[in-house]
Amino acid sequence: MTRHRWLLLLWLVGILAPMAWIAQFIPGYRQFFNFIFGPVWMHWLSHALLFAILSFLLLTMFGDGKSKTWPRIALVLGVVLAAAMLQEQIQLRYKARAWGSDEWLDLFVDMGGAGLGALVWHWLRRRRSSMED
């Protein structure tokens, strides 16, 4: 497995792992987790950043330069949406509750981050292309 694929796999495991649930069993980690992710703005920032990097990684791995850009971005955003929904489902499973407004907001933030990651990838790709010309 290539280095990029390992990185993507580890990133997905990090996104999907129920870190708040795990924190319940490790006292020092729980305090650290609550300190860092307790503020709502930090929760949103971390969600956006996680999914921005995920979309950027996917586009970098699957961006061969030969296929059209926007269909590839749409496909990656669909994959990221599936990962974001899976992550919310995993969280809801251990919280033993139904989907609600918090999950919709997290999903909105996740996809905003994914869109930002795609825009950065697209900008870097165009910049590199113009430098090569």
Chimera marker file (.cmm) of the C-alpha trace (Angstrom):
<marker_set name="trace">
<marker id="1" x="0.000" y="0.000" z="0.000" r="1" g="1" b="0" radius="0.5"/>
<marker id="2" x="1.406" y="3.399" z="-0.941" r="1" g="1" b="0" radius="0.5"/>
<marker id="3" x="2.163" y="6.071" z="1.608" r="1" g="1" b="0" radius="0.5"/>
<marker id="4" x="-0.786" y="8.187" z="0.428" r="1" g="1" b="0" radius="0.5"/>
<marker id="5" x="-3.207" y="5.319" z="0.893" r="1" g="1" b="0" radius="0.5"/>
<marker id="6" x="-1.912" y="4.634" z="4.403" r="1" g="1" b="0" radius="0.5"/>
<marker id="7" x="-2.331" y="8.304" z="5.248" r="1" g="1" b="0" radius="0.5"/>
<marker id="8" x="-5.882" y="8.290" z="3.876" r="1" g="1" b="0" radius="0.5"/>
<marker id="9" x="-6.720" y="5.110" z="5.784" r="1" g="1" b="0" radius="0.5"/>
<marker id="10" x="-5.363" y="6.524" z="9.053" r="1" g="1" b="0" radius="0.5"/>
<marker id="11" x="-7.216" y="9.790" z="8.457" r="1" g="1" b="0" radius="0.5"/>
<marker id="12" x="-10.500" y="7.935" z="7.921" r="1" g="1" b="0" radius="0.5"/>
<marker id="13" x="-9.968" y="5.849" z="11.061" r="1" g="1" b="0" radius="0.5"/>
<marker id="14" x="-9.289" y="9.072" z="12.968" r="1" g="1" b="0" radius="0.5"/>
<marker id="15" x="-12.477" y="10.649" z="11.649" r="1" g="1" b="0" radius="0.5"/>
<marker id="16" x="-14.665" y="7.612" z="12.261" r="1" g="1" b="0" radius="0.5"/>
<marker id="17" x="-13.275" y="6.651" z="15.682" r="1" g="1" b="0" radius="0.5"/>
<marker id="18" x="-15.679" y="7.784" z="18.403" r="1" g="1" b="0" radius="0.5"/>
<marker id="19" x="-13.105" y="9.887" z="20.266" r="1" g="1" b="0" radius="0.5"/>
<marker id="20" x="-15.574" y="11.281" z="22.837" r="1" g="1" b="0" radius="0.5"/>
<marker id="21" x="-16.665" y="7.734" z="23.665" r="1" g="1" b="0" radius="0.5"/>
<marker id="22" x="-13.052" y="6.559" z="23.964" r="1" g="1" b="0" radius="0.5"/>
<marker id="23" x="-12.315" y="9.555" z="26.216" r="1" g="1" b="0" radius="0.5"/>
<marker id="24" x="-14.802" y="8.199" z="28.773" r="1" g="1" b="0" radius="0.5"/>
<marker id="25" x="-12.390" y="5.374" z="29.588" r="1" g="1" b="0" radius="0.5"/>
<marker id="26" x="-9.127" y="7.359" z="29.809" r="1" g="1" b="0" radius="0.5"/>
<marker id="27" x="-9.317" y="10.018" z="32.571" r="1" g="1" b="0" radius="0.5"/>
<marker id="28" x="-6.368" y="12.191" z="31.484" r="1" g="1" b="0" radius="0.5"/>
<marker id="29" x="-7.440" y="12.026" z="27.863" r="1" g="1" b="0" radius="0.5"/>
<marker id="30" x="-11.030" y="12.890" z="28.822" r="1" g="1" b="0" radius="0.5"/>
<marker id="31" x="-9.909" y="16.115" z="30.529" r="1" g="1" b="0" radius="0.5"/>
<marker id="32" x="-7.735" y="17.040" z="27.550" r="1" g="1" b="0" radius="0.5"/>
<marker id="33" x="-10.520" y="16.206" z="25.086" r="1" g="1" b="0" radius="0.5"/>
<marker id="34" x="-13.089" y="18.297" z="26.988" r="1" g="1" b="0" radius="0.5"/>
<marker id="35" x="-10.667" y="21.205" z="27.325" r="1" g="1" b="0" radius="0.5"/>
<marker id="36" x="-9.862" y="21.259" z="23.612" r="1" g="1" b="0" radius="0.5"/>
<marker id="37" x="-13.230" y="20.358" z="22.099" r="1" g="1" b="0" radius="0.5"/>
<marker id="38" x="-15.553" y="21.746" z="24.770" r="1" g="1" b="0" radius="0.5"/>
<marker id="39" x="-16.079" y="25.142" z="23.118" r="1" g="1" b="0" radius="0.5"/>
<marker id="40" x="-18.603" y="24.935" z="20.283" r="1" g="1" b="0" radius="0.5"/>
<marker id="41" x="-16.409" y="26.945" z="17.905" r="1" g="1" b="0" radius="0.5"/>
<marker id="42" x="-13.575" y="24.448" z="18.395" r="1" g="1" b="0" radius="0.5"/>
<marker id="43" x="-15.929" y="21.552" z="17.678" r="1" g="1" b="0" radius="0.5"/>
<marker id="44" x="-16.951" y="23.192" z="14.402" r="1" g="1" b="0" radius="0.5"/>
<marker id="45" x="-13.393" y="24.120" z="13.476" r="1" g="1" b="0" radius="0.5"/>
<marker id="46" x="-12.179" y="20.567" z="14.061" r="1" g="1" b="0" radius="0.5"/>
<marker id="47" x="-15.032" y="19.108" z="11.981" r="1" g="1" b="0" radius="0.5"/>
<marker id="48" x="-14.311" y="21.524" z="9.119" r="1" g="1" b="0" radius="0.5"/>
<marker id="49" x="-10.586" y="20.842" z="9.246" r="1" g="1" b="0" radius="0.5"/>
<marker id="50" x="-10.971" y="17.050" z="9.374" r="1" g="1" b="0" radius="0.5"/>
<marker id="51" x="-13.180" y="16.987" z="6.298" r="1" g="1" b="0" radius="0.5"/>
<marker id="52" x="-11.221" y="19.669" z="4.417" r="1" g="1" b="0" radius="0.5"/>
<marker id="53" x="-8.134" y="17.489" z="4.717" r="1" g="1" b="0" radius="0.5"/>
<marker id="54" x="-10.105" y="14.374" z="3.766" r="1" g="1" b="0" radius="0.5"/>
<marker id="55" x="-11.375" y="15.934" z="0.526" r="1" g="1" b="0" radius="0.5"/>
<marker id="56" x="-7.920" y="17.327" z="-0.249" r="1" g="1" b="0" radius="0.5"/>
<marker id="57" x="-6.316" y="13.900" z="0.318" r="1" g="1" b="0" radius="0.5"/>
<marker id="58" x="-8.879" y="12.146" z="-1.860" r="1" g="1" b="0" radius="0.5"/>
<marker id="59" x="-8.497" y="14.661" z="-4.675" r="1" g="1" b="0" radius="0.5"/>
<marker id="60" x="-4.714" y="14.476" z="-4.456" r="1" g="1" b="0" radius="0.5"/>
<marker id="61" x="-4.778" y="10.687" z="-4.619" r="1" g="1" b="0" radius="0.5"/>
<marker id="62" x="-7.283" y="10.433" z="-7.441" r="1" g="1" b="0" radius="0.5"/>
<marker id="63" x="-6.355" y="13.567" z="-9.369" r="1" g="1" b="0" radius="0.5"/>
<marker id="64" x="-4.529" y="12.191" z="-12.389" r="1" g="1" b="0" radius="0.5"/>
<marker id="65" x="-4.912" y="15.429" z="-14.343" r="1" g="1" b="0" radius="0.5"/>
<marker id="66" x="-6.509" y="13.671" z="-17.319" r="1" g="1" b="0" radius="0.5"/>
<marker id="67" x="-10.125" y="13.552" z="-16.226" r="1" g="1" b="0" radius="0.5"/>
<marker id="68" x="-12.370" y="16.581" z="-15.905" r="1" g="1" b="0" radius="0.5"/>
<marker id="69" x="-12.005" y="18.491" z="-12.666" r="1" g="1" b="0" radius="0.5"/>
<marker id="70" x="-15.588" y="19.218" z="-11.604" r="1" g="1" b="0" radius="0.5"/>
<marker id="71" x="-16.993" y="15.692" z="-11.966" r="1" g="1" b="0" radius="0.5"/>
<marker id="72" x="-14.027" y="14.433" z="-9.924" r="1" g="1" b="0" radius="0.5"/>
<marker id="73" x="-14.681" y="17.060" z="-7.243" r="1" g="1" b="0" radius="0.5"/>
<marker id="74" x="-18.385" y="16.129" z="-7.195" r="1" g="1" b="0" radius="0.5"/>
<marker id="75" x="-17.510" y="12.458" z="-6.777" r="1" g="1" b="0" radius="0.5"/>
<marker id="76" x="-15.080" y="13.184" z="-3.940" r="1" g="1" b="0" radius="0.5"/>
<marker id="77" x="-17.630" y="15.419" z="-2.197" r="1" g="1" b="0" radius="0.5"/>
<marker id="78" x="-20.123" y="12.548" z="-2.433" r="1" g="1" b="0" radius="0.5"/>
<marker id="79" x="-17.608" y="10.191" z="-0.822" r="1" g="1" b="0" radius="0.5"/>
<marker id="80" x="-16.890" y="12.767" z="1.886" r="1" g="1" b="0" radius="0.5"/>
<marker id="81" x="-20.626" y="13.184" z="2.516" r="1" g="1" b="0" radius="0.5"/>
<marker id="82" x="-20.929" y="9.420" z="2.991" r="1" g="1" b="0" radius="0.5"/>
<marker id="83" x="-17.994" y="9.472" z="5.448" r="1" g="1" b="0" radius="0.5"/>
<marker id="84" x="-19.518" y="12.408" z="7.330" r="1" g="1" b="0" radius="0.5"/>
<marker id="85" x="-22.879" y="10.663" z="7.602" r="1" g="1" b="0" radius="0.5"/>
<marker id="86" x="-21.185" y="7.461" z="8.766" r="1" g="1" b="0" radius="0.5"/>
<marker id="87" x="-19.248" y="9.398" z="11.392" r="1" g="1" b="0" radius="0.5"/>
<marker id="88" x="-22.477" y="10.965" z="12.708" r="1" g="1" b="0" radius="0.5"/>
<marker id="89" x="-24.168" y="7.549" z="12.791" r="1" g="1" b="0" radius="0.5"/>
<marker id="90" x="-21.279" y="6.082" z="14.790" r="1" g="1" b="0" radius="0.5"/>
<marker id="91" x="-21.532" y="8.942" z="17.284" r="1" g="1" b="0" radius="0.5"/>
<marker id="92" x="-25.287" y="8.531" z="17.584" r="1" g="1" b="0" radius="0.5"/>
<marker id="93" x="-24.895" y="4.803" z="18.158" r="1" g="1" b="0" radius="0.5"/>
<marker id="94" x="-22.789" y="5.216" z="21.282" r="1" g="1" b="0" radius="0.5"/>
<marker id="95" x="-24.912" y="8.166" z="22.465" r="1" g="1" b="0" radius="0.5"/>
<marker id="96" x="-28.036" y="6.015" z="21.946" r="1" g="1" b="0" radius="0.5"/>
<marker id="97" x="-30.107" y="8.804" z="20.447" r="1" g="1" b="0" radius="0.5"/>
<marker id="98" x="-31.737" y="9.765" z="17.178" r="1" g="1" b="0" radius="0.5"/>
<marker id="99" x="-30.511" y="12.123" z="14.460" r="1" g="1" b="0" radius="0.5"/>
<marker id="100" x="-31.250" y="15.740" z="15.341" r="1" g="1" b="0" radius="0.5"/>
<marker id="101" x="-30.364" y="19.350" z="14.589" r="1" g="1" b="0" radius="0.5"/>
<marker id="102" x="-26.831" y="18.996" z="16.032" r="1" g="1" b="0" radius="0.5"/>
<marker id="103" x="-26.050" y="16.284" z="13.498" r="1" g="1" b="0" radius="0.5"/>
<marker id="104" x="-27.400" y="18.355" z="10.609" r="1" g="1" b="0" radius="0.5"/>
<marker id="105" x="-25.237" y="21.271" z="11.730" r="1" g="1" b="0" radius="0.5"/>
<marker id="106" x="-22.172" y="19.008" z="11.995" r="1" g="1" b="0" radius="0.5"/>
<marker id="107" x="-22.901" y="17.651" z="8.521" r="1" g="1" b="0" radius="0.5"/>
<marker id="108" x="-23.217" y="21.196" z="7.151" r="1" g="1" b="0" radius="0.5"/>
<marker id="109" x="-19.872" y="22.146" z="8.744" r="1" g="1" b="0" radius="0.5"/>
<marker id="110" x="-18.262" y="18.916" z="7.491" r="1" g="1" b="0" radius="0.5"/>
<marker id="111" x="-19.323" y="19.635" z="3.930" r="1" g="1" b="0" radius="0.5"/>
<marker id="112" x="-18.257" y="23.262" z="4.190" r="1" g="1" b="0" radius="0.5"/>
<marker id="113" x="-14.828" y="22.022" z="5.204" r="1" g="1" b="0" radius="0.5"/>
<marker id="114" x="-14.846" y="19.463" z="2.381" r="1" g="1" b="0" radius="0.5"/>
<marker id="115" x="-15.707" y="22.217" z="-0.091" r="1" g="1" b="0" radius="0.5"/>
<marker id="116" x="-12.864" y="24.345" z="1.245" r="1" g="1" b="0" radius="0.5"/>
<marker id="117" x="-10.435" y="21.430" z="0.880" r="1" g="1" b="0" radius="0.5"/>
<marker id="118" x="-11.604" y="20.934" z="-2.714" r="1" g="1" b="0" radius="0.5"/>
<marker id="119" x="-11.180" y="24.639" z="-3.482" r="1" g="1" b="0" radius="0.5"/>
<marker id="120" x="-7.624" y="24.616" z="-2.085" r="1" g="1" b="0" radius="0.5"/>
<marker id="121" x="-6.811" y="21.507" z="-4.148" r="1" g="1" b="0" radius="0.5"/>
<marker id="122" x="-8.282" y="23.114" z="-7.285" r="1" g="1" b="0" radius="0.5"/>
<marker id="123" x="-6.412" y="26.376" z="-6.694" r="1" g="1" b="0" radius="0.5"/>
<marker id="124" x="-3.095" y="24.567" z="-6.157" r="1" g="1" b="0" radius="0.5"/>
<marker id="125" x="-3.683" y="22.434" z="-9.245" r="1" g="1" b="0" radius="0.5"/>
<marker id="126" x="-4.399" y="25.482" z="-11.426" r="1" g="1" b="0" radius="0.5"/>
<marker id="127" x="-1.431" y="27.326" z="-9.980" r="1" g="1" b="0" radius="0.5"/>
<marker id="128" x="0.893" y="24.383" z="-10.701" r="1" g="1" b="0" radius="0.5"/>
<marker id="129" x="-0.557" y="24.061" z="-14.200" r="1" g="1" b="0" radius="0.5"/>
<marker id="130" x="0.025" y="27.745" z="-14.982" r="1" g="1" b="0" radius="0.5"/>
<marker id="131" x="3.583" y="27.515" z="-13.674" r="1" g="1" b="0" radius="0.5"/>
<marker id="132" x="4.291" y="24.577" z="-16.007" r="1" g="1" b="0" radius="0.5"/>
<marker id="133" x="3.058" y="26.471" z="-19.079" r="1" g="1" b="0" radius="0.5"/>
<link id1="1" id2="2" r="1" g="1" b="0" radius="0.2"/>
<link id1="2" id2="3" r="1" g="1" b="0" radius="0.2"/>
<link id1="3" id2="4" r="1" g="1" b="0" radius="0.2"/>
<link id1="4" id2="5" r="1" g="1" b="0" radius="0.2"/>
<link id1="5" id2="6" r="1" g="1" b="0" radius="0.2"/>
<link id1="6" id2="7" r="1" g="1" b="0" radius="0.2"/>
<link id1="7" id2="8" r="1" g="1" b="0" radius="0.2"/>
<link id1="8" id2="9" r="1" g="1" b="0" radius="0.2"/>
<link id1="9" id2="10" r="1" g="1" b="0" radius="0.2"/>
<link id1="10" id2="11" r="1" g="1" b="0" radius="0.2"/>
<link id1="11" id2="12" r="1" g="1" b="0" radius="0.2"/>
<link id1="12" id2="13" r="1" g="1" b="0" radius="0.2"/>
<link id1="13" id2="14" r="1" g="1" b="0" radius="0.2"/>
<link id1="14" id2="15" r="1" g="1" b="0" radius="0.2"/>
<link id1="15" id2="16" r="1" g="1" b="0" radius="0.2"/>
<link id1="16" id2="17" r="1" g="1" b="0" radius="0.2"/>
<link id1="17" id2="18" r="1" g="1" b="0" radius="0.2"/>
<link id1="18" id2="19" r="1" g="1" b="0" radius="0.2"/>
<link id1="19" id2="20" r="1" g="1" b="0" radius="0.2"/>
<link id1="20" id2="21" r="1" g="1" b="0" radius="0.2"/>
<link id1="21" id2="22" r="1" g="1" b="0" radius="0.2"/>
<link id1="22" id2="23" r="1" g="1" b="0" radius="0.2"/>
<link id1="23" id2="24" r="1" g="1" b="0" radius="0.2"/>
<link id1="24" id2="25" r="1" g="1" b="0" radius="0.2"/>
<link id1="25" id2="26" r="1" g="1" b="0" radius="0.2"/>
<link id1="26" id2="27" r="1" g="1" b="0" radius="0.2"/>
<link id1="27" id2="28" r="1" g="1" b="0" radius="0.2"/>
<link id1="28" id2="29" r="1" g="1" b="0" radius="0.2"/>
<link id1="29" id2="30" r="1" g="1" b="0" radius="0.2"/>
<link id1="30" id2="31" r="1" g="1" b="0" radius="0.2"/>
<link id1="31" id2="32" r="1" g="1" b="0" radius="0.2"/>
<link id1="32" id2="33" r="1" g="1" b="0" radius="0.2"/>
<link id1="33" id2="34" r="1" g="1" b="0" radius="0.2"/>
<link id1="34" id2="35" r="1" g="1" b="0" radius="0.2"/>
<link id1="35" id2="36" r="1" g="1" b="0" radius="0.2"/>
<link id1="36" id2="37" r="1" g="1" b="0" radius="0.2"/>
<link id1="37" id2="38" r="1" g="1" b="0" radius="0.2"/>
<link id1="38" id2="39" r="1" g="1" b="0" radius="0.2"/>
<link id1="39" id2="40" r="1" g="1" b="0" radius="0.2"/>
<link id1="40" id2="41" r="1" g="1" b="0" radius="0.2"/>
<link id1="41" id2="42" r="1" g="1" b="0" radius="0.2"/>
<link id1="42" id2="43" r="1" g="1" b="0" radius="0.2"/>
<link id1="43" id2="44" r="1" g="1" b="0" radius="0.2"/>
<link id1="44" id2="45" r="1" g="1" b="0" radius="0.2"/>
<link id1="45" id2="46" r="1" g="1" b="0" radius="0.2"/>
<link id1="46" id2="47" r="1" g="1" b="0" radius="0.2"/>
<link id1="47" id2="48" r="1" g="1" b="0" radius="0.2"/>
<link id1="48" id2="49" r="1" g="1" b="0" radius="0.2"/>
<link id1="49" id2="50" r="1" g="1" b="0" radius="0.2"/>
<link id1="50" id2="51" r="1" g="1" b="0" radius="0.2"/>
<link id1="51" id2="52" r="1" g="1" b="0" radius="0.2"/>
<link id1="52" id2="53" r="1" g="1" b="0" radius="0.2"/>
<link id1="53" id2="54" r="1" g="1" b="0" radius="0.2"/>
<link id1="54" id2="55" r="1" g="1" b="0" radius="0.2"/>
<link id1="55" id2="56" r="1" g="1" b="0" radius="0.2"/>
<link id1="56" id2="57" r="1" g="1" b="0" radius="0.2"/>
<link id1="57" id2="58" r="1" g="1" b="0" radius="0.2"/>
<link id1="58" id2="59" r="1" g="1" b="0" radius="0.2"/>
<link id1="59" id2="60" r="1" g="1" b="0" radius="0.2"/>
<link id1="60" id2="61" r="1" g="1" b="0" radius="0.2"/>
<link id1="61" id2="62" r="1" g="1" b="0" radius="0.2"/>
<link id1="62" id2="63" r="1" g="1" b="0" radius="0.2"/>
<link id1="63" id2="64" r="1" g="1" b="0" radius="0.2"/>
<link id1="64" id2="65" r="1" g="1" b="0" radius="0.2"/>
<link id1="65" id2="66" r="1" g="1" b="0" radius="0.2"/>
<link id1="66" id2="67" r="1" g="1" b="0" radius="0.2"/>
<link id1="67" id2="68" r="1" g="1" b="0" radius="0.2"/>
<link id1="68" id2="69" r="1" g="1" b="0" radius="0.2"/>
<link id1="69" id2="70" r="1" g="1" b="0" radius="0.2"/>
<link id1="70" id2="71" r="1" g="1" b="0" radius="0.2"/>
<link id1="71" id2="72" r="1" g="1" b="0" radius="0.2"/>
<link id1="72" id2="73" r="1" g="1" b="0" radius="0.2"/>
<link id1="73" id2="74" r="1" g="1" b="0" radius="0.2"/>
<link id1="74" id2="75" r="1" g="1" b="0" radius="0.2"/>
<link id1="75" id2="76" r="1" g="1" b="0" radius="0.2"/>
<link id1="76" id2="77" r="1" g="1" b="0" radius="0.2"/>
<link id1="77" id2="78" r="1" g="1" b="0" radius="0.2"/>
<link id1="78" id2="79" r="1" g="1" b="0" radius="0.2"/>
<link id1="79" id2="80" r="1" g="1" b="0" radius="0.2"/>
<link id1="80" id2="81" r="1" g="1" b="0" radius="0.2"/>
<link id1="81" id2="82" r="1" g="1" b="0" radius="0.2"/>
<link id1="82" id2="83" r="1" g="1" b="0" radius="0.2"/>
<link id1="83" id2="84" r="1" g="1" b="0" radius="0.2"/>
<link id1="84" id2="85" r="1" g="1" b="0" radius="0.2"/>
<link id1="85" id2="86" r="1" g="1" b="0" radius="0.2"/>
<link id1="86" id2="87" r="1" g="1" b="0" radius="0.2"/>
<link id1="87" id2="88" r="1" g="1" b="0" radius="0.2"/>
<link id1="88" id2="89" r="1" g="1" b="0" radius="0.2"/>
<link id1="89" id2="90" r="1" g="1" b="0" radius="0.2"/>
<link id1="90" id2="91" r="1" g="1" b="0" radius="0.2"/>
<link id1="91" id2="92" r="1" g="1" b="0" radius="0.2"/>
<link id1="92" id2="93" r="1" g="1" b="0" radius="0.2"/>
<link id1="93" id2="94" r="1" g="1" b="0" radius="0.2"/>
<link id1="94" id2="95" r="1" g="1" b="0" radius="0.2"/>
<link id1="95" id2="96" r="1" g="1" b="0" radius="0.2"/>
<link id1="96" id2="97" r="1" g="1" b="0" radius="0.2"/>
<link id1="97" id2="98" r="1" g="1" b="0" radius="0.2"/>
<link id1="98" id2="99" r="1" g="1" b="0" radius="0.2"/>
<link id1="99" id2="100" r="1" g="1" b="0" radius="0.2"/>
<link id1="100" id2="101" r="1" g="1" b="0" radius="0.2"/>
<link id1="101" id2="102" r="1" g="1" b="0" radius="0.2"/>
<link id1="102" id2="103" r="1" g="1" b="0" radius="0.2"/>
<link id1="103" id2="104" r="1" g="1" b="0" radius="0.2"/>
<link id1="104" id2="105" r="1" g="1" b="0" radius="0.2"/>
<link id1="105" id2="106" r="1" g="1" b="0" radius="0.2"/>
<link id1="106" id2="107" r="1" g="1" b="0" radius="0.2"/>
<link id1="107" id2="108" r="1" g="1" b="0" radius="0.2"/>
<link id1="108" id2="109" r="1" g="1" b="0" radius="0.2"/>
<link id1="109" id2="110" r="1" g="1" b="0" radius="0.2"/>
<link id1="110" id2="111" r="1" g="1" b="0" radius="0.2"/>
<link id1="111" id2="112" r="1" g="1" b="0" radius="0.2"/>
<link id1="112" id2="113" r="1" g="1" b="0" radius="0.2"/>
<link id1="113" id2="114" r="1" g="1" b="0" radius="0.2"/>
<link id1="114" id2="115" r="1" g="1" b="0" radius="0.2"/>
<link id1="115" id2="116" r="1" g="1" b="0" radius="0.2"/>
<link id1="116" id2="117" r="1" g="1" b="0" radius="0.2"/>
<link id1="117" id2="118" r="1" g="1" b="0" radius="0.2"/>
<link id1="118" id2="119" r="1" g="1" b="0" radius="0.2"/>
<link id1="119" id2="120" r="1" g="1" b="0" radius="0.2"/>
<link id1="120" id2="121" r="1" g="1" b="0" radius="0.2"/>
<link id1="121" id2="122" r="1" g="1" b="0" radius="0.2"/>
<link id1="122" id2="123" r="1" g="1" b="0" radius="0.2"/>
<link id1="123" id2="124" r="1" g="1" b="0" radius="0.2"/>
<link id1="124" id2="125" r="1" g="1" b="0" radius="0.2"/>
<link id1="125" id2="126" r="1" g="1" b="0" radius="0.2"/>
<link id1="126" id2="127" r="1" g="1" b="0" radius="0.2"/>
<link id1="127" id2="128" r="1" g="1" b="0" radius="0.2"/>
<link id1="128" id2="129" r="1" g="1" b="0" radius="0.2"/>
<link id1="129" id2="130" r="1" g="1" b="0" radius="0.2"/>
<link id1="130" id2="131" r="1" g="1" b="0" radius="0.2"/>
<link id1="131" id2="132" r="1" g="1" b="0" radius="0.2"/>
<link id1="132" id2="133" r="1" g="1" b="0" radius="0.2"/>
</marker_set>
